Amino acid sequence: MRLPFKFLNTSVPFHSPVRHKARLMSPIPPPPSVKGMTEWEADLFTTTALIPSIAVNQEHIGAARKFMEKYILKMFNLKPVQESSIPNRKLVLLNPELVSQFRDLKDVQPSLTELDIAQEHFLVKSYPLTVENWTPHEILKAVLPADQEGVSGFSIIGHIIHLNLKDHLEPYKNVIGNALLRTKNTRTVVNKSSTIDNTFRNFSMELLAGEEEFVASVKESGCVFNFDFSLVYWNPRLSTEHERIIKMMGPKSVLFDGCAGVGPFTVPAGKICRVYSNDLNPESFKWLEENVRTNKKSSVNIECFNKDARDFIRTVVKEKMLEIWSENVEKIENAHIVMNLPALAITFIDVFQGLFKDCQHLREKATILPKVHVYGFSKSETPDQDIKERCEEYIGDKLDSDHLEGVFFVRNVAPNKDMMRASFFVPKTVLFDLDVPESNKENDAEKSGVKRAGSPDSVESSKKR
């Protein structure tokens, strides 16, 4: 006869509701009464459970734990070794899914005998459990409907957990917030709202649980970034891509960061080479300057600007490239222009058409062509071809194998929607021969950054500017 253990695991297949390091589920689930909870009530998780154990001589605890490893109970905030009323012995708690009676340990009984552990040392005791004994992952699995998709993932930005809950989880948002608030080092849980209510397309955030404190501190690429997450863009899923670009830099490089945000490309690159960094969003610019200032190893190499990305290229980039082609005092060997504003950046690159048409005297000296790294979204079945063709459309010329380094996958942002990067050298014919498009004139209000920010496709990324 099996042990009459309370709350043995249900037969419902496990589908992970959140991304959590502790994937292994506790063999003792929360009480069934928490299923469907829509308002957070921590007391409902309070219960008791019958847990089997063996009484082991204190001197043999280490040895017993080694050969008993697969049988030992692993449960959040519950120590597997407990005090015992038997003199000189302690209780090693066992997994009730695997052990309900002493004979269930038959494959390790020779080892148990060596440690003077017999039938009489097998006990079953009742232990109190509270919400503290389950991970956020386990809490949400117990609460949310088993027949619907759970919380598919979240981002951690410093002390903030950021969710984008689907509509069917709306009734459970209070519980989800409070469950995730129990994640280590988390003080704030927010949900992204679909409402976009200002020029810079900053999404509204709903506080689900914890402190209304959105100024976060994040470490990436060996640098510390501070920013107000409610007012600027930060995506931890882009850290690998940031690193890819930074690794392209060398001491003789120059980086122009056209849509810098708070500086994830700029600040690490500043430890390597000269950087000219720009962002249109005043709040992003404020934190960009702050991050440049506080990361002192980068500060000396970085100059910041608060311009429209097109104006930045027409003024700062143009001026610095002219210096490189003429005097090149800093002995620059390669120049990179990063434009990480995926919903809009490709439409900006027509700014290169005729950018140096008034500087024909330097045409032959223009041997260092700027390499552009521009990001875009694609829903095409052939996203690399789609991005290449769109770049060619806006650059005004074909990108042959001498100029196109490649189109690279960055990440999947939604079903059938990928973020891509095109890296290419701007052809000399584009820079010197093409006419400046009428729609691209400096005073053309239709193409200003503020107007462009209203694009219906720019919901996800235009905060970066």
Phi, psi and omega in degrees: 000134182282154179299132180282065186280135179288140171059045172300152184306140177288167181270002180293130179302146182274127171233122187298118180278337178218161174276117184214141183299322183274084183286331182293126179279144174297141177290349178246104182282165173298165179302142180302338183294347180276349181300128178084004179302132179247345173238134186294119175227094184299329183296337180292346178273353181287129183200185172229156180217141175277122185234126178285157180201167172234142179270117186243138174306135185306325182289343185254007184303313182299314181294319181295320182296331180293309183275350179260006190312312185290342181265344187288139180290126176246107184218140185300129176058028174231112182293134182286348177245121184239162177294156181227152175278350179278126183305138175062014178233153174235157182267129173259115184286142184244155179289115183290346175285336182255333187228124173234346178208164189301324183291347175291350180258023189299329183285348176243010184298325176301320179290323177297319181298320179299331180263015178061044177246119184235184182308320184290349179267004176267125182226156172235123182233157176267131180237139176283140177233147177228182179301337180292347184266007177231144177286162174306322178301313181289325178297314182292324177298323181287329186271314189285152180302135183287338185265010179232157178295134180273203178286111190282343179166170178204163177254145175247118180239096185062239181269005186255134167258128184245121181248160169228080189289142175280160188303322185290347178264358182307316180297340185256009189297326179295318179291317180300315180299313182290328177293314181289338177297342180277358176293141183306135177065016179262131178239347185217134175235125182233156177240133179289132175266150179280354182282125177248117195234018176206174185303322185269011172060030178290123180289145175287149179235135178259125178285119179268325181195153174091203185278145175273068183231108188253357175281113187246159175235126186229142174256132177204140177053035178075014180235159177251129180243129174246142180189162174268105186297339180282348186237350181227176182259134171209131180227109182296342180286354179261005185299322180294319179294320176304316182295323180300316181290318181300324181291344177283344184276149174222176182301335181258021177263162168227136181244128172251113183258098190285330181230068198285340187060228180264006170108026182294333170274315189300305190295312177296321180295330180297342176280350186247317190212181177285135182227134171245116193241139187219143169207140183281325182294118182303325180290317176298317180299320179301313182284330174301311178298321179297316182290326175295318182294318186280336175268083194296334179292340180262334194307317187294338185261359190241136173236131187252148181224150179240073185232166166295144184302323179293316179297323178301316180290319182293335184250289186296308182299315181299313181299314183289324177293323176297322177295318180297319183283344181257283185269320182048054182302324184274004177057043180294136181250338177206149183232131181239139176238114179262131179229085185260077174219077197304328183284341187228336195303323181299327180290345180279339193285355172291352176297339179283343180296117177067019183301327181243025181297334180270013182232043185300336181294344180255005185304313183288335180276353182279067180272338176263100180274140178294132175264122182264134171243100185246139184253147178205161175262147176219136174252008183286155174288341175236075188298326180296317178292320179300312181295317179301313182294322179292322176297316179297323179299315185275333178283337177085018181198163175284144177257098183278182185292341177284339185246326182273114175286322178158167173244125191239142175286133177256303177192161174272126184257342180192165175306126178063028177217117182245148170264129184234161173232129172256129177243122183206153171275133178290121181302144179299326179297326177292316184290323189250335189256326184288151174284148174292122181303140180304323182286353184252013178294148189303327185262011183282108184295333182298330185255009181294155183299325182293318179296317183296332182295349179274001180304133182294344181271358190265017185302317191283325193233355189285355172300335186297335186290000000 
